[in-house]
Amino acid sequence: MPTPAAPVPAAQTATTTTPMAGSGQPAVLDESRVRALTAAAEERRRTCCPRRAGQPLLRRRAFADAIKWYEQALALDPKNVNVSTDLAVSYYYTNQPDRALAQFDVSLGVDPRHTKTLLNQGIVRAFGKQDLDAAAQSWQK
């Protein structure tokens, strides 16, 4: 005796209808599902890809290459304080302490109490600019 077909979950029946083989009828497209998937794909592309590409470069100390990716990521999401701070760190390690400090200011404009930014700002002030008083101010915040 043949086994009965498994029921199709409700979520699948709500999104598309599969045509019967050889029927010549196209599947019915659920426009709201298409919009939701398109929005999710765009959000993923917008928020993760350039930063994720920059992170391994930062870890491998390929700072000049990381800068390109972080700049691109910031162009897509200018309020991403983590990307902004990683960009500043990359500037510092490519012998651009003034540019790093300016980028830290951008990060702190987004989140004035961002711990990673304040820590790294202090490092650049101490070692890049030899300004221990300014470094201490960053670290005290």
DSSP file (Angstrom, degrees, kcal/mol; ACC not computed):
  #  RESIDUE AA STRUCTURE BP1 BP2  ACC     N-H-->O    O-->H-N    N-H-->O    O-->H-N    TCO  KAPPA ALPHA  PHI   PSI    X-CA   Y-CA   Z-CA
    1    1 A M              0   0    0      0, 0.0     2,-0.0     0, 0.0     0, 0.0   0.000 360.0 360.0 360.0 132.0    0.0    0.0    0.0
    2    2 A P        -     0   0    0      0, 0.0     3,-0.0     0, 0.0     0, 0.0  -0.306 360.0-112.3 -68.1 149.3    1.5    3.4   -0.9
    3    3 A T        -     0   0    0      1,-0.1     3,-0.1     3,-0.0     2,-0.0  -0.630  36.0-110.5 -79.2 135.3    2.5    5.8    1.8
    4    4 A P        -     0   0    0      0, 0.0    -1,-0.1     0, 0.0     2,-0.0  -0.350  39.1 -98.9 -66.4 147.9    0.3    8.9    2.0
    5    5 A A        -     0   0    0      1,-0.1     3,-0.1    -3,-0.0     0, 0.0  -0.354  40.5-106.2 -65.8 144.1    2.0   12.2    0.9
    6    6 A A        -     0   0    0      1,-0.1    -1,-0.1    -3,-0.1     2,-0.0  -0.465  40.9-104.3 -69.5 141.9    3.3   14.3    3.8
    7    7 A P        -     0   0    0      0, 0.0    -1,-0.1     0, 0.0     3,-0.0  -0.375  33.2-114.9 -66.3 147.3    1.2   17.4    4.3
    8    8 A V        -     0   0    0      1,-0.1     5,-0.1    -3,-0.1    -3,-0.0  -0.711  35.0-110.6 -82.7 127.7    2.7   20.7    3.1
    9    9 A P    >>  -     0   0    0      0, 0.0     4,-1.6     0, 0.0     3,-0.7  -0.232  23.0-119.5 -58.0 148.4    3.4   23.1    5.9
   10   10 A A  H 3> S+     0   0    0      1,-0.2     4,-1.6     2,-0.2     5,-0.1   0.839 110.7  61.3 -59.5 -35.8    1.2   26.2    6.0
   11   11 A A  H 3> S+     0   0    0      1,-0.2     4,-0.7     2,-0.2    -1,-0.2   0.873 105.5  47.7 -61.5 -36.4    4.1   28.5    5.6
   12   12 A Q  H X> S+     0   0    0     -3,-0.7     4,-1.6     1,-0.2     3,-0.7   0.892 109.4  51.3 -72.8 -38.2    5.0   27.0    2.2
   13   13 A T  H 3< S+     0   0    0     -4,-1.6    -1,-0.2     1,-0.2    -2,-0.2   0.783 106.9  56.1 -70.0 -23.7    1.4   27.1    1.0
   14   14 A A  H 3< S+     0   0    0     -4,-1.6    -1,-0.2    -5,-0.2    -2,-0.2   0.718 109.4  44.7 -79.4 -20.1    1.2   30.8    1.9
   15   15 A T  H << S-     0   0    0     -4,-0.7    15,-0.5    -3,-0.7     2,-0.3   0.909 121.6  -7.5 -95.1 -45.3    4.2   31.8   -0.2
   16   16 A T  E  <  -A   29   0A   0     -4,-1.6     2,-0.5    13,-0.1    -1,-0.3  -0.958  52.6-134.0-146.0 162.7    3.9   30.1   -3.5
   17   17 A T  E     -A   28   0A   0     11,-0.8    11,-0.8    -2,-0.3    -4,-0.1  -0.992  24.7-138.2-119.5 124.9    1.9   27.5   -5.4
   18   18 A T        -     0   0    0     -2,-0.5     3,-0.1     9,-0.2     2,-0.0  -0.663  21.1-124.3 -83.7 131.5    3.9   25.0   -7.3
   19   19 A P        -     0   0    0      0, 0.0     2,-0.2     0, 0.0     8,-0.1  -0.376  30.3-101.1 -71.4 154.9    2.4   24.2  -10.7
   20   20 A M    >   -     0   0    0      1,-0.1     3,-2.6     2,-0.1     4,-0.4  -0.536  51.4 -89.3 -73.0 142.2    1.6   20.6  -11.5
   21   21 A A  T 3  S+     0   0    0      1,-0.3    -1,-0.1    -2,-0.2    -3,-0.0  -0.273 111.2   4.8 -54.9 128.9    4.2   19.0  -13.6
   22   22 A G  T 3  S+     0   0    0     -3,-0.1    -1,-0.3     1,-0.1    -2,-0.1   0.495  95.4 115.3  76.8   4.2    3.4   19.5  -17.3
   23   23 A S  S <  S-     0   0    0     -3,-2.6    -2,-0.1     2,-0.2    -1,-0.1   0.739  71.9-137.1 -79.4 -20.2    0.4   21.7  -16.6
   24   24 A G        +     0   0    0     -4,-0.4    -3,-0.1     1,-0.3    -1,-0.1   0.519  60.5 130.1  78.1   3.0    2.0   24.7  -18.2
   25   25 A Q        -     0   0    0     -5,-0.3    -1,-0.3     1,-0.0    -2,-0.2  -0.787  55.3-130.1 -94.1 131.3    0.8   26.9  -15.3
   26   26 A P        -     0   0    0      0, 0.0     2,-0.1     0, 0.0    -1,-0.0  -0.366  30.6 -95.5 -74.6 157.5    3.3   29.2  -13.7
   27   27 A A        -     0   0    0     -8,-0.1     2,-0.4     1,-0.1    -9,-0.2  -0.418  40.3-111.0 -67.6 147.6    3.8   29.3   -9.9
   28   28 A V  E     -A   17   0A   0    -11,-0.8   -11,-0.8    -2,-0.1     2,-0.5  -0.699  32.8-138.1 -81.7 129.3    1.9   32.1   -8.2
   29   29 A L  E     -A   16   0A   0     -2,-0.4     2,-1.0   -13,-0.1   -13,-0.1  -0.766   0.7-142.7 -95.9 130.1    4.3   34.6   -6.8
   30   30 A D     >  -     0   0    0    -15,-0.5     4,-2.0    -2,-0.5     3,-0.4  -0.793  13.4-166.5 -90.8 101.6    3.8   36.1   -3.3
   31   31 A E  H  > S+     0   0    0     -2,-1.0     4,-2.5     1,-0.2     5,-0.2   0.840  84.8  55.6 -60.6 -36.8    4.8   39.7   -3.8
   32   32 A S  H  > S+     0   0    0      1,-0.2     4,-2.2     2,-0.2    -1,-0.2   0.882 108.1  49.3 -66.0 -36.1    5.0   40.5   -0.1
   33   33 A R  H  > S+     0   0    0     -3,-0.4     4,-2.5     2,-0.2     5,-0.2   0.901 110.3  50.9 -67.5 -41.0    7.5   37.6    0.4
   34   34 A V  H  X S+     0   0    0     -4,-2.0     4,-2.5     2,-0.2    -2,-0.2   0.927 111.0  48.3 -61.3 -45.5    9.6   38.8   -2.5
   35   35 A R  H  X S+     0   0    0     -4,-2.5     4,-2.5     2,-0.2    -2,-0.2   0.908 111.9  49.6 -61.9 -42.4    9.7   42.3   -1.0
   36   36 A A  H  X S+     0   0    0     -4,-2.2     4,-2.2     2,-0.2    -2,-0.2   0.919 113.2  45.5 -64.6 -44.2   10.7   40.9    2.4
   37   37 A L  H  X S+     0   0    0     -4,-2.5     4,-2.4     2,-0.2    -2,-0.2   0.888 112.9  50.8 -67.0 -39.0   13.5   38.8    1.0
   38   38 A T  H  X S+     0   0    0     -4,-2.5     4,-2.3    -5,-0.2    -2,-0.2   0.916 111.2  48.3 -63.8 -43.2   14.7   41.7   -1.1
   39   39 A A  H  X S+     0   0    0     -4,-2.5     4,-2.4     2,-0.2    -2,-0.2   0.899 111.7  49.9 -64.3 -40.9   14.8   44.0    1.9
   40   40 A A  H  X S+     0   0    0     -4,-2.2     4,-2.3     2,-0.2    -2,-0.2   0.908 111.5  48.4 -64.9 -41.4   16.6   41.3    4.0
   41   41 A A  H  X S+     0   0    0     -4,-2.4     4,-2.4     2,-0.2    -2,-0.2   0.909 112.2  48.8 -65.1 -41.5   19.2   40.9    1.3
   42   42 A E  H  X S+     0   0    0     -4,-2.3     4,-2.7     2,-0.2    -2,-0.2   0.909 110.7  50.4 -65.0 -42.2   19.7   44.6    0.9
   43   43 A E  H  X S+     0   0    0     -4,-2.4     4,-2.3     2,-0.2     5,-0.3   0.919 111.3  48.6 -62.3 -43.2   20.1   45.0    4.7
   44   44 A R  H  X>S+     0   0    0     -4,-2.3     4,-2.1     1,-0.2     5,-0.8   0.924 113.8  46.1 -63.4 -44.0   22.7   42.2    4.8
   45   45 A R  H  <5S+     0   0    0     -4,-2.4     4,-0.4     1,-0.2    -2,-0.2   0.905 114.9  48.5 -64.2 -40.3   24.6   43.7    1.9
   46   46 A R  H  <5S+     0   0    0     -4,-2.7    -2,-0.2    -5,-0.2    -1,-0.2   0.874 121.5  30.0 -69.0 -38.4   24.5   47.2    3.4
   47   47 A T  H  <5S+     0   0    0     -4,-2.3    -2,-0.2    -5,-0.2    -3,-0.2   0.759 124.8  27.1 -99.9 -25.5   25.6   46.3    6.9
   48   48 A C  T  X5S+     0   0    0     -4,-2.1     4,-2.8    -5,-0.3     5,-0.3   0.830  96.5  70.1-113.4 -33.7   27.9   43.4    6.9
   49   49 A C  H  ><S+     0   0    0     -5,-0.8     4,-2.1    -4,-0.4     5,-0.2   0.931 101.8  39.3 -65.0 -55.8   29.9   42.9    3.7
   50   50 A P  H  > S+     0   0    0      0, 0.0     4,-1.7     0, 0.0    -1,-0.2   0.912 119.9  47.5 -62.2 -39.0   32.5   45.7    3.6
   51   51 A R  H  > S+     0   0    0      1,-0.2     4,-2.1     2,-0.2    -2,-0.2   0.933 111.5  50.1 -66.3 -43.6   33.1   45.5    7.4
   52   52 A R  H  < S+     0   0    0     -4,-2.8    -1,-0.2     1,-0.2    -3,-0.2   0.856 109.7  51.8 -62.8 -32.9   33.4   41.8    7.3
   53   53 A A  H  X S+     0   0    0     -4,-2.1     4,-0.7    -5,-0.3    -1,-0.2   0.850 111.4  48.0 -70.2 -33.0   35.9   42.2    4.5
   54   54 A G  H  X S+     0   0    0     -4,-1.7     4,-2.3    -5,-0.2    -2,-0.2   0.818  97.7  69.4 -77.0 -31.2   37.9   44.7    6.5
   55   55 A Q  H  X S+     0   0    0     -4,-2.1     4,-2.4     1,-0.2     5,-0.2   0.902  98.4  47.0 -60.2 -46.6   38.1   42.7    9.7
   56   56 A P  H  > S+     0   0    0      0, 0.0     4,-2.0     0, 0.0    -1,-0.2   0.876 112.4  52.4 -63.7 -32.9   40.5   39.9    8.5
   57   57 A L  H  <>S+     0   0    0     -4,-0.7     5,-3.1     2,-0.2     4,-0.2   0.903 109.0  49.3 -66.6 -40.2   42.7   42.6    7.0
   58   58 A L  H ><5S+     0   0    0     -4,-2.3     3,-1.2     3,-0.2    -1,-0.2   0.925 111.3  49.3 -62.9 -44.7   42.8   44.4   10.3
   59   59 A R  H 3<5S+     0   0    0     -4,-2.4    -1,-0.2     1,-0.3    -2,-0.2   0.847 111.4  49.0 -64.2 -33.7   43.7   41.2   12.2
   60   60 A R  T 3<5S-     0   0    0     -4,-2.0    -1,-0.3    -5,-0.2    -2,-0.2   0.416 116.5-116.7 -85.7   2.6   46.4   40.4    9.6
   61   61 A R  T < 5S+     0   0    0     -3,-1.2     2,-1.2    -4,-0.2     3,-0.2   0.758  70.8 140.2  68.3  26.4   47.7   44.0   10.0
   62   62 A A     >< +     0   0    0     -5,-3.1     4,-2.1     1,-0.2     3,-0.3  -0.557  20.2 161.1 -93.1  66.3   47.0   44.8    6.4
   63   63 A F  H  >  +     0   0    0     -2,-1.2     4,-2.3     1,-0.2    -1,-0.2   0.843  63.0  55.4 -65.3 -39.0   45.8   48.3    7.5
   64   64 A A  H  > S+     0   0    0     -3,-0.2     4,-0.9     1,-0.2    -1,-0.2   0.899 112.7  44.0 -62.5 -39.3   46.1   50.1    4.1
   65   65 A D  H  > S+     0   0    0     -3,-0.3     4,-1.2     1,-0.2     3,-0.3   0.884 110.9  54.6 -70.9 -38.3   43.8   47.4    2.5
   66   66 A A  H  X S+     0   0    0     -4,-2.1     4,-2.8     1,-0.2     5,-0.3   0.873  98.7  63.9 -62.5 -36.8   41.4   47.5    5.5
   67   67 A I  H  X S+     0   0    0     -4,-2.3     4,-2.7     1,-0.2     5,-0.2   0.903  98.8  53.8 -55.0 -43.9   41.0   51.3    5.1
   68   68 A K  H  X S+     0   0    0     -4,-0.9     4,-1.8    -3,-0.3    -1,-0.2   0.916 112.2  43.6 -58.7 -44.4   39.5   50.8    1.7
   69   69 A W  H  X S+     0   0    0     -4,-1.2     4,-2.5     2,-0.2    -1,-0.2   0.904 113.9  49.2 -70.6 -41.1   36.8   48.4    3.0
   70   70 A Y  H  X S+     0   0    0     -4,-2.8     4,-2.5     2,-0.2    -2,-0.2   0.887 109.8  51.9 -67.4 -37.1   36.1   50.4    6.1
   71   71 A E  H  X S+     0   0    0     -4,-2.7     4,-1.8    -5,-0.3    -1,-0.2   0.913 111.5  47.7 -63.1 -40.8   35.7   53.6    4.1
   72   72 A Q  H  X S+     0   0    0     -4,-1.8     4,-1.3    -5,-0.2    -2,-0.2   0.912 111.3  50.4 -65.1 -42.2   33.2   51.8    1.8
   73   73 A A  H  X S+     0   0    0     -4,-2.5     4,-1.9     1,-0.2     3,-0.2   0.895 110.1  50.3 -63.2 -40.1   31.3   50.4    4.8
   74   74 A L  H  < S+     0   0    0     -4,-2.5    -1,-0.2     1,-0.2    -2,-0.2   0.842 104.2  58.1 -68.3 -32.4   31.1   53.9    6.4
   75   75 A A  H  < S+     0   0    0     -4,-1.8    -1,-0.2     1,-0.2    -2,-0.2   0.855 112.4  41.7 -63.4 -32.5   29.8   55.3    3.1
   76   76 A L  H  < S+     0   0    0     -4,-1.3    -2,-0.2     1,-0.2    -1,-0.2   0.803 134.7  17.3 -81.7 -31.6   26.9   52.8    3.4
   77   77 A D    ><  +     0   0    0     -4,-1.9     3,-1.9    -5,-0.1    -1,-0.2  -0.638  65.8 177.2-143.6  79.2   26.3   53.2    7.1
   78   78 A P  T 3  S+     0   0    0      0, 0.0    -4,-0.1     0, 0.0    -1,-0.1   0.639  79.5  58.2 -64.5 -15.0   27.9   56.5    8.4
   79   79 A K  T 3  S+     0   0    0     -5,-0.1     2,-1.2    31,-0.0     3,-0.1   0.293  70.5 117.0 -98.2  10.6   26.6   55.9   12.0
   80   80 A N    <>  -     0   0    0     -3,-1.9     4,-2.2     1,-0.2     5,-0.2  -0.665  44.4-172.2 -81.5  98.3   28.3   52.6   12.5
   81   81 A V  H  > S+     0   0    0     -2,-1.2     4,-2.2     1,-0.2    -1,-0.2   0.812  79.8  55.7 -65.5 -32.1   30.6   53.5   15.4
   82   82 A N  H  > S+     0   0    0      2,-0.2     4,-2.4     1,-0.2    -1,-0.2   0.918 109.9  44.9 -67.4 -42.8   32.5   50.1   15.3
   83   83 A V  H  > S+     0   0    0      2,-0.2     4,-2.4     1,-0.2    -2,-0.2   0.917 112.7  52.2 -64.8 -43.3   33.4   50.5   11.6
   84   84 A S  H  X S+     0   0    0     -4,-2.2     4,-2.1     1,-0.2    -2,-0.2   0.904 111.6  46.2 -59.7 -42.7   34.4   54.2   12.2
   85   85 A T  H  X S+     0   0    0     -4,-2.2     4,-2.4     2,-0.2    -1,-0.2   0.900 111.0  51.4 -69.3 -41.2   36.7   53.2   15.1
   86   86 A D  H  X S+     0   0    0     -4,-2.4     4,-2.0     1,-0.2    -2,-0.2   0.881 109.5  51.8 -62.5 -36.6   38.2   50.3   13.1
   87   87 A L  H  X S+     0   0    0     -4,-2.4     4,-2.3     2,-0.2    -2,-0.2   0.925 108.9  50.0 -63.0 -44.8   38.9   52.8   10.3
   88   88 A A  H  X S+     0   0    0     -4,-2.1     4,-2.4     1,-0.2    -2,-0.2   0.907 109.1  51.3 -61.2 -42.6   40.6   55.1   12.8
   89   89 A V  H  X S+     0   0    0     -4,-2.4     4,-2.2     1,-0.2    -1,-0.2   0.905 109.3  51.3 -60.5 -41.4   42.8   52.3   14.1
   90   90 A S  H  X S+     0   0    0     -4,-2.0     4,-0.5     1,-0.2    -2,-0.2   0.894 108.1  52.0 -63.6 -39.8   43.8   51.5   10.6
   91   91 A Y  H ><>S+     0   0    0     -4,-2.3     5,-1.8     1,-0.2     3,-1.2   0.934 108.7  51.2 -60.0 -45.4   44.7   55.1   10.0
   92   92 A Y  H ><5S+     0   0    0     -4,-2.4     3,-1.5     1,-0.3    -2,-0.2   0.926 108.5  50.3 -58.7 -45.8   46.9   55.1   13.1
   93   93 A Y  H 3<5S+     0   0    0     -4,-2.2    -1,-0.3     1,-0.3    -2,-0.2   0.512 104.7  58.4 -76.7  -2.5   48.7   52.0   12.0
   94   94 A T  T <<5S-     0   0    0     -3,-1.2    -1,-0.3    -4,-0.5    -2,-0.2  -0.017 126.8 -99.3-108.1  26.9   49.4   53.5    8.6
   95   95 A N  T < 5S+     0   0    0     -3,-1.5    -3,-0.2     1,-0.1    -2,-0.2   0.872  90.2 121.6  62.0  42.7   51.2   56.4   10.3
   96   96 A Q     >< +     0   0    0     -5,-1.8     4,-2.3    -4,-0.2     5,-0.2  -0.522  21.9 156.5-128.3  63.8   48.3   58.9   10.1
   97   97 A P  H  > S+     0   0    0      0, 0.0     4,-2.6     0, 0.0     5,-0.2   0.867  73.8  52.0 -63.5 -36.4   47.7   59.7   13.8
   98   98 A D  H  > S+     0   0    0      2,-0.2     4,-2.1     1,-0.2     5,-0.1   0.916 111.5  46.6 -65.2 -41.2   46.0   63.1   13.1
   99   99 A R  H  > S+     0   0    0      2,-0.2     4,-2.1     1,-0.2    -1,-0.2   0.880 111.5  52.9 -66.9 -36.7   43.6   61.4   10.7
  100  100 A A  H  X S+     0   0    0     -4,-2.3     4,-2.5     2,-0.2    -2,-0.2   0.934 109.0  48.6 -62.1 -46.5   43.0   58.7   13.3
  101  101 A L  H  X S+     0   0    0     -4,-2.6     4,-1.9     1,-0.2    -2,-0.2   0.889 110.0  51.7 -63.2 -38.7   42.1   61.2   15.9
  102  102 A A  H  X S+     0   0    0     -4,-2.1     4,-1.4     1,-0.2    -1,-0.2   0.901 110.7  48.5 -63.8 -39.6   39.7   63.0   13.6
  103  103 A Q  H  X S+     0   0    0     -4,-2.1     4,-2.4     1,-0.2    -2,-0.2   0.870 107.1  55.2 -69.9 -35.9   38.0   59.7   12.8
  104  104 A F  H  X S+     0   0    0     -4,-2.5     4,-2.8     1,-0.2    -1,-0.2   0.893 104.6  54.8 -60.9 -37.5   37.7   58.9   16.6
  105  105 A D  H  X S+     0   0    0     -4,-1.9     4,-1.4     2,-0.2    -1,-0.2   0.884 106.6  51.0 -61.8 -37.8   36.0   62.3   16.9
  106  106 A V  H  X S+     0   0    0     -4,-1.4     4,-1.0     2,-0.2    -2,-0.2   0.936 110.7  48.9 -63.0 -45.8   33.5   61.1   14.3
  107  107 A S  H >X S+     0   0    0     -4,-2.4     4,-2.4     1,-0.2     3,-0.8   0.922 111.0  49.3 -58.7 -45.3   32.9   57.9   16.2
  108  108 A L  H 3< S+     0   0    0     -4,-2.8    -1,-0.2     1,-0.3    -2,-0.2   0.741 102.2  62.9 -70.8 -21.6   32.4   59.8   19.5
  109  109 A G  H 3< S+     0   0    0     -4,-1.4    -1,-0.3    -3,-0.2    -2,-0.2   0.807 109.8  40.8 -67.1 -29.2   30.0   62.0   17.7
  110  110 A V  H << S+     0   0    0     -4,-1.0    -2,-0.2    -3,-0.8    -1,-0.2   0.888 139.3   7.9 -82.4 -44.8   27.8   58.9   17.2
  111  111 A D    ><  -     0   0    0     -4,-2.4     3,-1.8    -5,-0.1    -1,-0.3  -0.812  64.3-168.0-141.8  96.1   28.4   57.5   20.6
  112  112 A P  T 3  S+     0   0    0      0, 0.0    -4,-0.1     0, 0.0    -3,-0.1   0.635  89.9  45.3 -62.9 -14.4   30.3   59.7   23.1
  113  113 A R  T 3  S+     0   0    0     -5,-0.1     2,-0.6     4,-0.0    -5,-0.1   0.122  72.6 143.6-115.5  20.8   30.8   56.9   25.6
  114  114 A H    <>  -     0   0    0     -3,-1.8     4,-2.4     1,-0.2     3,-0.2  -0.492  39.0-155.1 -67.3 110.9   31.9   54.2   23.1
  115  115 A T  H  > S+     0   0    0     -2,-0.6     4,-2.7     1,-0.2     5,-0.2   0.886  88.1  51.1 -59.4 -46.9   34.5   52.3   25.2
  116  116 A K  H  > S+     0   0    0      1,-0.2     4,-2.2     2,-0.2    -1,-0.2   0.884 112.1  48.6 -61.3 -38.5   36.6   50.9   22.3
  117  117 A T  H  > S+     0   0    0     -3,-0.2     4,-2.9     2,-0.2     5,-0.2   0.943 112.0  47.6 -66.3 -47.7   36.8   54.3   20.7
  118  118 A L  H  X S+     0   0    0     -4,-2.4     4,-2.1     2,-0.2    -2,-0.2   0.896 112.1  50.4 -62.7 -40.4   37.9   56.0   24.0
  119  119 A L  H  X S+     0   0    0     -4,-2.7     4,-1.7    -5,-0.2    -1,-0.2   0.952 115.2  41.9 -60.6 -50.3   40.5   53.3   24.7
  120  120 A N  H  X S+     0   0    0     -4,-2.2     4,-2.4     1,-0.2     5,-0.2   0.846 110.3  56.9 -69.7 -33.9   42.0   53.6   21.2
  121  121 A Q  H  X S+     0   0    0     -4,-2.9     4,-2.6     1,-0.2    -1,-0.2   0.925 107.6  50.0 -60.4 -43.2   41.8   57.4   21.2
  122  122 A G  H  X S+     0   0    0     -4,-2.1     4,-2.6    -5,-0.2    -2,-0.2   0.890 108.7  51.8 -61.6 -40.1   43.9   57.3   24.3
  123  123 A I  H  X>S+     0   0    0     -4,-1.7     4,-3.1     2,-0.2     5,-0.7   0.930 111.6  46.0 -62.7 -45.9   46.5   55.0   22.7
  124  124 A V  I  X>S+     0   0    0     -4,-2.4     4,-1.4     1,-0.2     5,-1.4   0.909 113.7  49.1 -65.9 -40.7   46.9   57.3   19.7
  125  125 A R  I  <5S+     0   0    0     -4,-2.6     6,-3.1    -5,-0.2     4,-0.3   0.918 117.9  41.0 -63.2 -41.7   47.1   60.4   21.9
  126  126 A A  I  <5S+     0   0    0     -4,-2.6     4,-0.3     4,-0.2    -2,-0.2   0.954 132.1  19.4 -71.9 -50.9   49.7   58.7   24.2
  127  127 A F  I  <5S+     0   0    0     -4,-3.1    -3,-0.2    -5,-0.2    -2,-0.2   0.800 129.5  42.3 -96.1 -31.6   51.9   56.9   21.6
  128  128 A G  I  <<S+     0   0    0     -4,-1.4    -3,-0.2    -5,-0.7    -4,-0.1   0.818 133.6  18.6 -84.6 -31.8   51.1   58.7   18.3
  129  129 A K  S   <S-     0   0    0     -5,-1.4    -3,-0.2    -4,-0.3    -2,-0.2   0.444  92.6-130.0-117.9  -3.9   51.1   62.3   19.7
  130  130 A Q        +     0   0    0     -4,-0.3     2,-0.7    -6,-0.3    -4,-0.2   0.855  61.4 139.0  53.4  39.3   53.0   61.8   23.0
  131  131 A D     >  +     0   0    0     -6,-3.1     4,-2.0     1,-0.2    -1,-0.2  -0.808  22.9 171.8-114.7  87.5   50.3   63.7   24.8
  132  132 A L  H  > S+     0   0    0     -2,-0.7     4,-2.6     1,-0.2     5,-0.2   0.824  75.7  56.7 -69.8 -31.9   49.8   61.7   28.0
  133  133 A D  H  > S+     0   0    0      2,-0.2     4,-1.7     1,-0.2    -1,-0.2   0.936 110.4  43.9 -64.6 -45.0   47.4   64.3   29.6
  134  134 A A  H  > S+     0   0    0      2,-0.2     4,-2.0     1,-0.2    -2,-0.2   0.882 112.6  53.6 -66.1 -37.5   45.0   64.0   26.6
  135  135 A A  H  X S+     0   0    0     -4,-2.0     4,-2.4     1,-0.2    -2,-0.2   0.928 107.2  51.1 -61.3 -44.8   45.4   60.2   26.7
  136  136 A A  H  X S+     0   0    0     -4,-2.6     4,-2.3     1,-0.2    -1,-0.2   0.870 106.4  55.1 -61.6 -36.8   44.4   60.2   30.4
  137  137 A Q  H  X S+     0   0    0     -4,-1.7     4,-1.4     2,-0.2    -1,-0.2   0.923 109.0  47.4 -62.9 -43.4   41.4   62.3   29.6
  138  138 A S  H  < S+     0   0    0     -4,-2.0     3,-0.3     1,-0.2    -2,-0.2   0.941 114.1  47.0 -61.2 -46.7   40.2   59.7   27.0
  139  139 A W  H  < S+     0   0    0     -4,-2.4    -1,-0.2     1,-0.2    -2,-0.2   0.821 107.3  56.2 -69.3 -31.0   40.8   56.8   29.4
  140  140 A Q  H  <        0   0    0     -4,-2.3    -1,-0.2     1,-0.3    -2,-0.2   0.833 360.0 360.0 -70.1 -31.0   39.1   58.5   32.3
  141  141 A K     <        0   0    0     -4,-1.4    -1,-0.3    -3,-0.3    -2,-0.2   0.514 360.0 360.0 -65.3 360.0   35.9   58.9   30.2
